[in-house]
């Protein structure tokens, strides 16, 4: 068994784009709050408005975090627009948001660009949410299928025309598959979910998925598309024979999901299985000590691990212009990665709470945020 460098997971575990002026007041060292309304470690609750843009996959978790944080800080508001991971990273870099929600960590060129707004150390990636990506389909009467990476890749590349194709049938002995057209549905926006999904396909089925991993779906591939997590799920729900990839928290009970072949077994989708896959990850090389970006092992053969997984980050500046902004960012992010915040997300979004070791790394990263010198 491969040891994780992030520790063992104890698994149960709109926007006003120009709203940049923060009217926050608090301690000089706001270290977070609890959902019960307790004061932060500095002795006072923070107030003000925090603006974020980013991933739609974490919508349920963000709603829960915003409510929990507001209940503990009566004068504080978090505004978040789920415009997609790419839009979120762009907004942080151009200064129109104080944090980005992203299902993909900053690329090297984005990190370099962030230094203009965030100071010489740039932005940092803080993991806040772990969730499996479902391969979700609309096949009346069928709730689950077994698929391997190559077959999933063929489905989304248009190489499988009908659901009773021999490649699918061979993996699902005893299942009566319909002679129904396969309609793959992809994200139309720059999406961290797409990044994670195509990372899995390019790593686990490189002989079929010949495109590079990207947040933008390959333009050469045919199929339907829709904006945001809710958009692709609705399209599939309304279209018999359709299939998509989406955060599991957004997949309703009317859609079936695939178990994915890992090694010699098929692993059902679950938060626990997603967390186990993250355990096999390692820190991204070349990043600062306070950057907690994780490189996932998409080809893991770890028993019970579900490798089609995303780690969603809050991308924040390593330094802000004022102490008030620093206090507000620290308070919100400390709540998000706290045991209470993680459990709130798990209850709302079926996500896997951060392991204790990963939460410690995230907390240390948050505490490193400072005022620009």
Backbone torsions as a table, in degrees:
resi	resn	phi	psi	omega
1	UNK	NA	132.2	-178.6
2	UNK	-76.1	129.0	179.8
3	UNK	-78.0	140.1	179.4
4	UNK	-88.7	142.2	174.5
5	UNK	-83.7	-2.3	178.3
6	UNK	-108.1	-1.6	176.1
7	UNK	94.7	165.2	-176.9
8	UNK	-79.9	131.1	-179.9
9	UNK	-83.8	129.2	172.3
10	UNK	-88.4	86.0	-165.9
11	UNK	-70.9	124.7	151.4
12	UNK	-128.6	-47.4	-154.3
13	UNK	41.3	NA	NA
14	UNK	NA	-131.9	-172.0
15	UNK	-78.2	138.6	168.5
16	UNK	-98.4	102.2	-171.7
17	UNK	-60.6	-23.9	-179.5
18	UNK	-97.4	10.4	-176.9
19	UNK	-80.2	74.6	-173.4
20	UNK	-102.5	-20.5	-177.6
21	UNK	-76.7	119.8	-179.0
22	UNK	-97.9	130.1	177.0
23	UNK	-109.0	65.3	-174.5
24	UNK	-100.7	145.0	170.9
25	UNK	-138.9	142.2	-177.4
26	UNK	-179.1	-162.9	-179.4
27	UNK	-75.9	170.6	174.5
28	UNK	-78.4	-4.4	-178.5
29	UNK	-146.4	63.2	-180.0
30	UNK	-69.5	120.9	-177.0
31	UNK	-117.0	16.0	172.3
32	UNK	117.5	172.8	-177.1
33	UNK	-136.1	173.8	174.7
34	UNK	-117.0	157.2	-177.2
35	UNK	-63.9	-17.3	179.5
36	UNK	-79.4	-2.5	176.2
37	UNK	94.4	13.0	179.2
38	UNK	-69.2	154.4	178.4
39	UNK	-71.1	156.7	176.6
40	UNK	-75.3	173.7	-173.2
41	UNK	-63.3	-22.3	179.6
42	UNK	-78.9	-10.3	174.2
43	UNK	104.2	0.6	179.3
44	UNK	-148.3	153.6	177.7
45	UNK	-82.5	148.2	178.7
46	UNK	-86.8	155.6	174.7
47	UNK	-133.8	162.4	178.4
48	UNK	128.7	-175.6	-178.3
49	UNK	-120.4	128.0	178.3
50	UNK	-112.3	129.5	-174.5
51	UNK	-109.3	125.9	177.4
52	UNK	-131.9	151.7	176.2
53	UNK	-137.8	143.5	175.4
54	UNK	161.9	-142.8	-168.0
55	UNK	-56.7	137.7	174.5
56	UNK	-86.6	-18.7	-177.1
57	UNK	-62.8	-29.1	-176.9
58	UNK	-93.7	18.9	-174.2
59	UNK	-53.6	-47.6	-179.2
60	UNK	-65.1	-41.7	178.8
61	UNK	-65.1	-43.3	-179.9
62	UNK	-62.3	-40.7	178.1
63	UNK	-60.3	-41.8	179.8
64	UNK	-67.8	-42.1	179.4
65	UNK	-64.3	-42.7	-179.8
66	UNK	-61.0	-43.5	-179.1
67	UNK	-66.4	-45.0	-179.9
68	UNK	-63.0	-41.7	-179.5
69	UNK	-67.7	-41.8	-179.7
70	UNK	-65.2	-35.1	-179.9
71	UNK	-68.1	-26.3	179.1
72	UNK	-89.5	-17.2	-177.5
73	UNK	-136.6	89.3	-168.6
74	UNK	-60.8	-23.8	-179.3
75	UNK	-100.4	10.8	-176.2
76	UNK	-109.6	143.5	178.1
77	UNK	-135.4	136.0	172.6
78	UNK	-111.7	120.5	175.2
79	UNK	-101.2	132.7	-177.8
80	UNK	-141.8	126.6	178.7
81	UNK	-110.6	118.0	-176.1
82	UNK	-81.7	68.3	-175.2
83	UNK	-91.1	0.7	-179.2
84	UNK	112.0	153.0	-176.4
85	UNK	-61.6	-43.4	-179.2
86	UNK	-61.4	-42.6	178.3
87	UNK	-63.7	-37.0	179.5
88	UNK	-65.5	-46.5	179.7
89	UNK	-63.3	-39.9	178.4
90	UNK	-62.3	-41.6	-178.5
91	UNK	-65.2	-39.3	177.3
92	UNK	-64.5	-44.4	-176.5
93	UNK	-66.3	-35.0	-179.2
94	UNK	-91.5	2.1	173.5
95	UNK	85.8	9.8	-179.9
96	UNK	-92.1	4.1	174.3
97	UNK	-146.8	150.1	177.8
98	UNK	-84.1	-22.2	174.4
99	UNK	-150.5	156.5	176.7
100	UNK	-116.3	141.1	168.3
101	UNK	-97.7	124.6	-174.9
102	UNK	-144.8	132.2	176.0
103	UNK	-84.0	9.3	173.7
104	UNK	-141.3	138.7	178.7
105	UNK	-72.5	163.0	-179.2
106	UNK	-57.8	134.5	170.9
107	UNK	-74.1	163.3	-175.8
108	UNK	-57.5	-42.0	-179.0
109	UNK	-69.5	-31.8	176.3
110	UNK	-69.2	-39.7	177.2
111	UNK	-60.1	-44.0	179.0
112	UNK	-64.0	-42.3	-179.4
113	UNK	-65.8	-29.8	-177.4
114	UNK	-67.3	-17.8	-176.8
115	UNK	-65.4	-24.8	179.3
116	UNK	-64.3	-33.5	-178.7
117	UNK	-100.3	-35.8	-170.9
118	UNK	-99.2	1.4	-178.5
119	UNK	91.8	179.1	-171.2
120	UNK	-62.2	-21.7	178.5
121	UNK	-90.9	-4.8	176.5
122	UNK	68.3	-157.6	-179.7
123	UNK	-94.4	162.7	176.9
124	UNK	-127.9	150.9	-179.8
125	UNK	-100.1	123.3	179.5
126	UNK	-116.9	114.9	179.1
127	UNK	-67.9	133.1	-178.0
128	UNK	-129.6	-12.6	-167.8
129	UNK	-156.8	128.2	177.4
130	UNK	-120.3	126.7	-178.7
131	UNK	-151.1	144.8	173.4
132	UNK	-74.6	148.3	172.9
133	UNK	-96.7	120.5	-178.5
134	UNK	-83.4	138.3	162.5
135	UNK	-90.1	99.7	-169.6
136	UNK	-108.2	136.3	-174.3
137	UNK	-136.3	159.3	178.5
138	UNK	-113.1	91.5	176.1
139	UNK	-127.9	101.6	-177.5
140	UNK	-51.4	127.0	177.9
141	UNK	88.7	-7.4	179.9
142	UNK	-119.0	118.6	-177.0
143	UNK	-99.0	-22.4	-177.0
144	UNK	-148.7	142.3	172.7
145	UNK	-129.9	158.4	172.7
146	UNK	-103.5	128.6	-179.7
147	UNK	-136.8	147.5	171.4
148	UNK	-105.6	172.4	-173.8
149	UNK	-60.5	-42.7	-177.8
150	UNK	-63.1	-40.1	-179.7
151	UNK	-69.0	-40.5	175.6
152	UNK	-59.7	-44.6	179.5
153	UNK	-61.0	-42.2	178.9
154	UNK	-63.8	-39.7	179.5
155	UNK	-59.7	-47.8	-175.2
156	UNK	-80.6	-13.9	174.2
157	UNK	-90.8	-3.2	-179.3
158	UNK	83.9	14.5	-179.3
159	UNK	-84.2	-6.4	176.0
160	UNK	-123.6	118.7	-171.3
161	UNK	-89.1	-35.8	-176.9
162	UNK	-130.9	157.3	-175.3
163	UNK	-71.8	-16.9	176.8
164	UNK	-94.0	20.9	176.9
165	UNK	-57.3	142.5	-178.7
166	UNK	-55.4	-31.6	-179.8
167	UNK	-65.2	-38.7	177.3
168	UNK	-75.8	-41.4	-178.6
169	UNK	-61.1	-37.8	-178.1
170	UNK	-63.9	-26.5	-179.5
171	UNK	-92.0	-8.4	-173.1
172	UNK	-132.6	57.6	-179.9
173	UNK	-58.9	132.6	179.1
174	UNK	91.1	-8.2	178.6
175	UNK	-95.3	128.4	177.9
176	UNK	-83.0	104.4	-176.4
177	UNK	-91.5	136.6	-176.9
178	UNK	-79.8	151.0	172.7
179	UNK	-83.1	71.8	-172.1
180	UNK	-125.1	138.0	-178.4
181	UNK	-60.2	135.0	173.5
182	UNK	-84.1	124.1	177.3
183	UNK	-119.0	97.0	177.7
184	UNK	-72.9	139.7	-178.8
185	UNK	-124.2	125.3	-178.4
186	UNK	-120.0	166.9	176.9
187	UNK	-73.1	137.5	177.7
188	UNK	-89.3	-18.2	-178.4
189	UNK	-98.7	165.8	175.5
190	UNK	-69.3	112.7	-165.8
191	UNK	-129.4	134.0	173.5
192	UNK	-67.4	-30.1	175.9
193	UNK	-63.3	-41.1	176.2
194	UNK	-63.2	-41.3	177.2
195	UNK	-56.5	-49.7	-178.1
196	UNK	-66.2	-39.6	-179.6
197	UNK	-66.4	-45.1	-179.6
198	UNK	-73.3	-26.9	172.0
199	UNK	-61.2	-45.4	178.8
200	UNK	-61.1	-48.3	-176.7
201	UNK	-64.8	-42.9	-178.0
202	UNK	-69.0	-28.6	178.7
203	UNK	-84.5	-42.2	-172.7
204	UNK	-90.8	-19.9	179.7
205	UNK	-139.2	56.5	-174.2
206	UNK	-64.7	-23.4	-179.8
207	UNK	-74.0	-19.1	178.5
208	UNK	-105.6	-48.4	-178.4
209	UNK	-89.6	93.5	-173.1
210	UNK	-92.6	-4.2	175.7
211	UNK	-83.2	153.5	176.1
212	UNK	-73.3	152.6	174.8
213	UNK	-62.0	138.3	-176.9
214	UNK	-160.9	155.5	174.2
215	UNK	-79.8	-11.0	178.0
216	UNK	-107.8	125.8	-177.0
217	UNK	-63.5	139.3	-179.0
218	UNK	-56.2	126.1	-176.1
219	UNK	-67.7	-20.1	-177.3
220	UNK	-78.9	-11.7	-176.0
221	UNK	-90.5	139.5	179.7
222	UNK	-85.4	158.5	177.6
223	UNK	142.6	179.9	176.7
224	UNK	-88.5	160.8	174.0
225	UNK	-144.8	159.6	179.5
226	UNK	-154.6	157.2	-177.3
227	UNK	-88.9	132.9	173.4
228	UNK	76.4	165.0	178.6
229	UNK	-59.7	-45.9	-178.6
230	UNK	-64.2	-32.5	-179.3
231	UNK	-66.2	-46.3	-179.1
232	UNK	-69.7	-37.0	179.4
233	UNK	-64.7	-42.5	179.1
234	UNK	-63.7	-41.8	-179.8
235	UNK	-60.8	-43.5	179.8
236	UNK	-68.5	-40.6	179.3
237	UNK	-60.2	-34.3	-178.1
238	UNK	-88.5	-3.0	-172.1
239	UNK	-128.9	99.9	175.2
240	UNK	-56.2	132.5	-179.0
241	UNK	93.3	-6.7	-177.9
242	UNK	-81.1	157.1	-179.8
243	UNK	-146.7	144.2	179.0
244	UNK	-147.3	-179.4	173.2
245	UNK	-122.4	132.7	-176.6
246	UNK	-161.0	154.0	174.4
247	UNK	-53.0	132.5	-174.0
248	UNK	-59.8	-28.0	-178.9
249	UNK	-63.7	-22.0	-176.1
250	UNK	-96.1	-6.1	-176.2
251	UNK	-85.5	118.2	-178.3
252	UNK	-78.1	170.5	-177.3
253	UNK	-68.3	-12.2	-179.2
254	UNK	-81.0	-11.3	-179.3
255	UNK	-103.9	146.9	173.7
256	UNK	-87.3	162.5	177.7
257	UNK	-132.8	155.5	-177.1
258	UNK	-97.9	140.5	164.3
259	UNK	-84.6	140.8	-173.6
260	UNK	-108.6	136.0	-179.4
261	UNK	-73.6	126.6	178.0
262	UNK	-130.8	114.5	-172.9
263	UNK	64.9	-121.2	-179.9
264	UNK	-107.5	9.8	-178.3
265	UNK	-124.4	161.5	174.6
266	UNK	-104.6	126.7	-174.8
267	UNK	-105.6	124.2	176.9
268	UNK	-71.8	150.6	179.5
269	UNK	-71.2	133.2	177.2
270	UNK	-167.2	159.7	176.7
271	UNK	-63.1	-39.5	-179.2
272	UNK	-63.1	-42.0	-180.0
273	UNK	-68.2	-34.8	176.5
274	UNK	-65.8	-43.6	179.0
275	UNK	-61.6	-37.2	179.4
276	UNK	-64.9	-35.7	177.2
277	UNK	-66.9	-37.0	179.2
278	UNK	-65.6	-31.0	178.8
279	UNK	-57.8	-27.9	-178.7
280	UNK	-82.7	-0.1	-178.5
281	UNK	-78.5	172.4	179.2
282	UNK	-144.0	159.9	-179.9
283	UNK	-62.4	143.3	175.2
284	UNK	-68.1	131.2	-177.0
285	UNK	-72.7	151.4	175.0
286	UNK	80.9	9.9	178.7
287	UNK	-103.1	162.6	-179.4
288	UNK	-68.8	165.1	-178.7
289	UNK	-62.8	-23.5	-177.8
290	UNK	-96.5	5.0	176.6
291	UNK	-97.7	123.4	-172.7
292	UNK	-109.1	37.0	175.8
293	UNK	-68.3	139.6	-174.5
294	UNK	-117.2	129.1	172.7
295	UNK	-92.3	116.4	-176.5
296	UNK	-86.3	147.3	175.9
297	UNK	-92.6	95.1	-175.3
298	UNK	-72.2	-16.3	-178.6
299	UNK	-103.6	18.8	-178.7
300	UNK	-56.9	144.4	173.5
301	UNK	-112.3	15.7	179.4
302	UNK	-58.9	126.7	-179.2
303	UNK	-60.5	130.6	177.0
304	UNK	82.8	2.2	179.1
305	UNK	-91.0	139.7	178.6
306	UNK	-109.9	103.6	-168.3
307	UNK	-80.3	-9.6	177.9
308	UNK	-86.9	76.8	-168.8
309	UNK	-130.9	151.6	173.3
310	UNK	-121.9	144.3	167.7
311	UNK	-110.0	117.4	-179.6
312	UNK	-95.5	139.2	-175.8
313	UNK	-114.5	152.2	159.2
314	UNK	-99.8	117.4	179.9
315	UNK	-94.4	118.9	-175.9
316	UNK	-126.7	160.8	175.8
317	UNK	-73.8	147.1	173.5
318	UNK	-75.0	-18.5	177.4
319	UNK	-150.8	142.5	178.3
320	UNK	-121.7	170.6	-174.1
321	UNK	-73.0	-26.2	-174.4
322	UNK	-136.1	155.9	175.8
323	UNK	-63.8	-35.0	-179.6
324	UNK	-61.3	-41.4	178.4
325	UNK	-67.2	-42.9	178.5
326	UNK	-58.2	-46.3	-179.3
327	UNK	-60.4	-43.3	-177.1
328	UNK	-68.7	-44.0	178.4
329	UNK	-62.2	-46.0	-179.7
330	UNK	-61.4	-43.7	-177.7
331	UNK	-62.3	-46.1	-179.4
332	UNK	-66.4	-47.7	-176.8
333	UNK	-67.1	-35.2	176.2
334	UNK	-65.1	-35.7	175.2
335	UNK	-65.6	-44.1	-177.4
336	UNK	-59.0	-43.1	-176.2
337	UNK	-89.5	-3.2	178.4
338	UNK	-67.6	164.7	178.1
339	UNK	-58.7	-40.8	179.2
340	UNK	-66.2	-44.8	-179.5
341	UNK	-63.6	-41.1	179.7
342	UNK	-68.1	-37.6	177.9
343	UNK	-69.0	-36.1	176.2
344	UNK	-60.1	-43.5	178.1
345	UNK	-65.6	-41.4	179.7
346	UNK	-61.3	-41.7	179.9
347	UNK	-67.4	-33.8	-175.8
348	UNK	-88.1	-31.3	-167.8
349	UNK	-129.1	7.4	180.0
350	UNK	60.8	24.2	179.4
351	UNK	-82.8	168.6	178.1
352	UNK	-101.0	121.7	177.9
353	UNK	-58.2	150.1	175.9
354	UNK	-59.5	144.2	172.6
355	UNK	-64.4	161.5	-179.8
356	UNK	-61.1	-38.8	-179.5
357	UNK	-66.9	-41.5	179.8
358	UNK	-69.8	-37.1	177.3
359	UNK	-63.6	-37.2	177.5
360	UNK	-63.8	-42.5	178.2
361	UNK	-63.8	-41.4	179.7
362	UNK	-63.9	-43.1	179.8
363	UNK	-62.5	-43.0	177.4
364	UNK	-60.7	-40.1	178.2
365	UNK	-63.8	-43.1	179.2
366	UNK	-61.6	-43.2	-178.3
367	UNK	-67.1	-15.9	179.9
368	UNK	-80.7	-11.8	-178.4
369	UNK	-65.1	136.0	-173.2
370	UNK	-142.3	175.3	175.3
371	UNK	-83.7	139.3	178.1
372	UNK	-58.0	137.1	179.4
373	UNK	-88.9	NA	NA
